[in-house]
Amino acid sequence: MQLDAPLGLLLAVAGFLLQYFMRQFSKVPERFYHLAAVVLCLGVYLLSTPTWNEGTWREVTIRAISWLAEKVPAVWGGTFIGSNVAKANAAANPGSEARSLLVPVTDSK
């Protein structure tokens, strides 16, 4: 079963949601954001890889780390998209305090 094509989209959506729910708050330390991105990716890996636990623990660990190194940037890309959508929303409504609840103005680092 080949899931690579929809996984990129799923990870980008996860990053967008991470931007919306966590990164918009300036008091959240940067390390927690990166930890959340890795945990999201690990969850997607476990859900999308039916044979993730086959092999020795070393093989499983190497496969997981390799997969994460390749896929975590897709989550960061989703946060980039979320941040840009929020900035465009703020630019479209200058001086307006009433902004869309769906697209908050983010305090992205």
Secondary structure, DSSP 8 states (H G I E B T S, - for coil): ---HHHHHHHHHHHHHHHIIIIIT-TTS-HHHHHHHHHHHHHHHHHHH-TTTT-S-HHHHHHHHHHHHHHHHHHHHHHHHHHHHHHHHHHHHSTT-S---SSS------
